[in-house]
Amino acid sequence: MIDFRSTVAAVEQRQMSYDGYNDTEKYLSFRLSTHSRLGNHLFELSSLLGISRFLNRTPVFYLDTPLSKKMLKSANETSPGLIQQILVIDDIVCPRGVHSIN
């Protein structure tokens, strides 16, 4: 099971500043289909990880719907090491205060 508190701590350690957005790290996230089945979820998460590595970005998975948590749990049970390589944020896609991201 994934501890979301440690994920939040990891985000805080990266020193994100939503008001000025002074974070120098680059991120990549997709709009993942939460209504698909397990095979599609694994494909989407693996693609997110692979493309992020190719582009030198940190892969991000947002838990923006109740189905997102179910998707994350089933993917983690099937492929245990995959989710640990993706930054999981229990928040909406665009937090308040973020105006532009370069």
C-alpha positions as CSV (number, residue, x, y, z in Angstrom):
1,M,0.0,0.0,0.0
2,I,1.2,3.5,-0.8
3,D,1.6,6.0,2.0
4,F,0.3,9.3,0.5
5,R,1.8,11.3,3.4
6,S,5.3,10.3,2.3
7,T,4.4,11.5,-1.2
8,V,3.3,14.9,0.2
9,A,6.6,15.0,2.1
10,A,8.5,14.3,-1.1
11,V,6.7,17.1,-2.8
12,E,7.6,19.5,0.1
13,Q,11.2,18.4,-0.1
14,R,11.4,19.5,-3.7
15,Q,10.6,23.0,-2.4
16,M,7.7,23.8,-4.7
17,S,6.5,27.3,-4.5
18,Y,3.0,27.6,-6.0
19,D,2.9,31.4,-5.8
20,G,6.1,32.1,-7.6
21,Y,6.7,28.6,-8.9
22,N,10.4,28.6,-8.4
23,D,10.8,24.8,-8.7
24,T,13.5,24.0,-11.3
25,E,12.5,20.3,-11.8
26,K,10.4,19.5,-14.8
27,Y,7.4,17.2,-14.6
28,L,5.2,15.2,-17.0
29,S,1.7,13.9,-16.5
30,F,-1.0,12.5,-18.7
31,R,-4.7,12.5,-18.5
32,L,-5.1,8.9,-17.6
33,S,-8.3,7.0,-18.3
34,T,-9.7,5.8,-14.9
35,H,-12.6,4.0,-16.6
36,S,-10.3,1.6,-18.5
37,R,-9.3,-1.8,-17.2
38,L,-6.0,-3.0,-15.7
39,G,-4.2,-3.7,-18.9
40,N,-4.8,-0.2,-20.2
41,H,-3.8,1.3,-16.8
42,L,-0.5,-0.6,-16.8
43,F,0.2,0.6,-20.4
44,E,-0.6,4.2,-19.5
45,L,1.6,4.2,-16.4
46,S,4.4,2.4,-18.2
47,S,4.2,4.9,-21.1
48,L,4.2,7.8,-18.6
49,L,7.3,6.4,-17.0
50,G,9.1,5.7,-20.3
51,I,8.4,9.0,-21.9
52,S,9.4,10.9,-18.7
53,R,12.7,9.1,-18.7
54,F,13.3,9.9,-22.3
55,L,12.5,13.6,-21.7
56,N,14.4,13.8,-18.4
57,R,11.2,14.7,-16.5
58,T,9.6,13.5,-13.3
59,P,6.5,11.4,-13.9
60,V,3.5,12.6,-12.0
61,F,0.2,10.8,-11.2
62,Y,-2.6,13.0,-9.8
63,L,-5.3,11.4,-7.6
64,D,-8.0,13.8,-8.9
65,T,-10.9,11.3,-8.8
66,P,-12.1,8.5,-6.5
67,L,-11.4,6.0,-9.3
68,S,-7.8,7.2,-9.5
69,K,-7.0,5.6,-6.1
70,K,-8.6,2.4,-7.2
71,M,-6.5,2.5,-10.4
72,L,-3.4,3.1,-8.5
73,K,-4.1,0.3,-6.0
74,S,-4.8,-2.3,-8.7
75,A,-1.7,-1.3,-10.8
76,N,0.5,-1.5,-7.6
77,E,-0.8,-5.0,-6.8
78,T,-0.1,-6.2,-10.3
79,S,3.2,-4.4,-10.9
80,P,4.7,-3.5,-7.5
81,G,7.8,-1.5,-8.6
82,L,6.0,0.7,-11.2
83,I,4.2,3.1,-8.9
84,Q,7.3,3.7,-6.7
85,Q,9.0,5.3,-9.7
86,I,6.1,7.8,-10.2
87,L,5.4,10.9,-8.0
88,V,1.9,10.5,-6.7
89,I,0.1,13.7,-5.7
90,D,-3.3,13.5,-3.9
91,D,-4.5,16.8,-5.4
92,I,-6.2,18.3,-8.4
93,V,-4.2,18.8,-11.6
94,C,-3.6,22.5,-11.1
95,P,-3.3,23.7,-7.5
96,R,-4.5,27.2,-6.6
97,G,-1.8,29.8,-7.1
98,V,-0.2,28.3,-10.1
99,H,-0.6,30.7,-13.0
100,S,1.9,29.4,-15.5
101,I,4.4,26.6,-15.7
102,N,7.4,26.9,-18.1
